[in-house]
Amino acid sequence: MEFDPTLVHEWLSRSARRYPDKDAIVCGGDRWTYGRLEACSNRFACALQSLGVERQDRVVILLGNCPETVVGLYGTLKAGGVFVILDGNTKARRLQYVLDNSQARVLVARSSQRALVAEALADSCHGVHVVWLASDSETEMSCDLSGTLWSSIFSDSSDEDGFLSTAGTGLPRTIDIDLAALIYTSATTGDPKGVMSTHHNVISAARSIIQFLGNSPDDVVLDALPLSFDYGLYQVIMAMMFGGTVILESSFVYLHNILTRIAEEKVTGFPIVPTMVAMLLKMRDLSGYDLSCLRYLTNTGAALPVQHIRSLQQLLPHVKLFSMFGLTECKRVGYLEPEELARRPGSVGKAMPNCEVAVVDEQGDPVPAGQVGELVIRGSNVMQGYWRDPVMTDKTYRSGPYPASRWLYSGDYFRMDQEGFLYFLGRKDDMIKTRGERVSPKEVENTICELDGVAEAAVVPVPDDILGQAIKVFVVGRGDGLSEKDVLRHCARRLEPFMVPKYVELVPALPRTAHGKVNKRELQTVKGEESRC
């Protein structure tokens, strides 16, 4: 009898034994079988060991969305280490912070990033081995791996020697409560925080998501989200667990290329964020693309406006849409069954399998159905805490009667209906206090997105001598014809008076973080023409 693996990298090994010649990762014209991925990650683990990497040492990977990042991830775990994936376009300041904060032993970067790495390391307070992956224009792989060439590590050979290179006694033993990953938050406020997840945390979260999505080895998932973003990262981790195929893309900016790729590779699963939905809805007609194999879409990161959900269903009537909610600290919280979308399109569903949630007041007591409170989460998917930040960890957790029963406080306002369905209202820090009332930006944004001609809306507070805070909305239109007065009239008809924006500004696009979320901090610094109500 074969038992389920307890370590993240063991799932890759099991899939490689079952499907050695099946495509695991497809990136551009490069196709990596499970056999090749397993062999290369084994070799990389041995190479890391030759650099002195020991159990629980951190390895930072700066390669972007490519198969080598996946090799680095699994090779680090096989070597007993902890992987830290950063976006390939990370700036020097953030790189320096992460290297110092994580006390990384190794940094893996492209040779084209030498200037960036040099700047980041200029004032670094500790030594780090830098391993260079050559750019496409270079024929030799630069390395300091004790004579082991990167060209041999990343070769397409999957022979028995590659498979068995870590089967001996050379690599450290790992158990499921060891850390597997540090995922650094996008730092919308303050410095990035390193979210600590063990092998058990990662597997528990991934298993629950696989369960409610109904994934199988036949699934092909297109991943255009950054692997530095937990939403993008888990597409790979989950596929390696259920034996599927991941089509890796570096960006979703060129939507025509993405849709063409979905048709060519017969993609069945497509994880999206609201930005991508807004781009899809601008196209209006997708008949030029064969999307018949597409089985499901998932959304998380930010809730979709109800009108966007309805438009998406009209555009892709054969595709199941899973509205979900999650945060880096626990990966995923809840999901809404696609069959429930018609009845409650504004909900993000109930707690996912093996996860418990509650909506509580300031004292931590559950609030009655329909009332607003903070969402708290408990389960084996919840992180261990913030790396080297016990103060913030203590603020985020509240203990229960025994250690594993502690609750994670999300910092998000929710309400729960009589049937237990959750409705996201906004971050506690984002709530706007105006005219003595508390306003949810999400509720205002959803209402504005119901107006014909609106593609996206983002609400922020601005200082006001009389109101304390006034509401300002930035609106992206679809084509021409939309005016600020149209938006204000629509809000006056649909919203309570204290919720109607004082200012409206039409903009061609909204600023984004590296993970595709609207950057509201940047919006709050924008100075432009303001239409008053």
Secondary structure as GFF3:
##gff-version 3
##sequence-region A 1 533
A	DSSP	alpha_helix	8	18	.	.	.	ID=ss1
A	DSSP	beta_strand	23	27	.	.	.	ID=ss2
A	DSSP	beta_strand	30	33	.	.	.	ID=ss3
A	DSSP	alpha_helix	34	50	.	.	.	ID=ss4
A	DSSP	beta_strand	58	61	.	.	.	ID=ss5
A	DSSP	alpha_helix	67	78	.	.	.	ID=ss6
A	DSSP	beta_strand	82	85	.	.	.	ID=ss7
A	DSSP	alpha_helix	92	102	.	.	.	ID=ss8
A	DSSP	beta_strand	106	110	.	.	.	ID=ss9
A	DSSP	three_ten_helix	111	113	.	.	.	ID=ss10
A	DSSP	alpha_helix	114	121	.	.	.	ID=ss11
A	DSSP	beta_strand	129	133	.	.	.	ID=ss12
A	DSSP	alpha_helix	150	153	.	.	.	ID=ss13
A	DSSP	alpha_helix	160	164	.	.	.	ID=ss14
A	DSSP	beta_strand	179	184	.	.	.	ID=ss15
A	DSSP	beta_strand	194	198	.	.	.	ID=ss16
A	DSSP	alpha_helix	199	213	.	.	.	ID=ss17
A	DSSP	beta_strand	220	223	.	.	.	ID=ss18
A	DSSP	alpha_helix	230	242	.	.	.	ID=ss19
A	DSSP	beta_strand	245	248	.	.	.	ID=ss20
A	DSSP	alpha_helix	255	265	.	.	.	ID=ss21
A	DSSP	beta_strand	269	272	.	.	.	ID=ss22
A	DSSP	alpha_helix	274	283	.	.	.	ID=ss23
A	DSSP	beta_strand	296	299	.	.	.	ID=ss24
A	DSSP	alpha_helix	306	315	.	.	.	ID=ss25
A	DSSP	beta_strand	320	325	.	.	.	ID=ss26
A	DSSP	beta_strand	334	336	.	.	.	ID=ss27
A	DSSP	three_ten_helix	338	340	.	.	.	ID=ss28
A	DSSP	beta_strand	350	351	.	.	.	ID=ss29
A	DSSP	beta_strand	355	360	.	.	.	ID=ss30
A	DSSP	beta_strand	372	379	.	.	.	ID=ss31
A	DSSP	beta_strand	385	386	.	.	.	ID=ss32
A	DSSP	alpha_helix	390	396	.	.	.	ID=ss33
A	DSSP	beta_strand	397	398	.	.	.	ID=ss34
A	DSSP	three_ten_helix	403	405	.	.	.	ID=ss35
A	DSSP	beta_strand	407	416	.	.	.	ID=ss36
A	DSSP	beta_strand	422	427	.	.	.	ID=ss37
A	DSSP	three_ten_helix	428	430	.	.	.	ID=ss38
A	DSSP	beta_strand	432	434	.	.	.	ID=ss39
A	DSSP	beta_strand	437	439	.	.	.	ID=ss40
A	DSSP	alpha_helix	441	449	.	.	.	ID=ss41
A	DSSP	beta_strand	454	464	.	.	.	ID=ss42
A	DSSP	beta_strand	468	477	.	.	.	ID=ss43
A	DSSP	alpha_helix	484	494	.	.	.	ID=ss44
A	DSSP	three_ten_helix	497	499	.	.	.	ID=ss45
A	DSSP	beta_strand	503	506	.	.	.	ID=ss46
A	DSSP	alpha_helix	520	523	.	.	.	ID=ss47
A	DSSP	beta_strand	531	532	.	.	.	ID=ss48
###
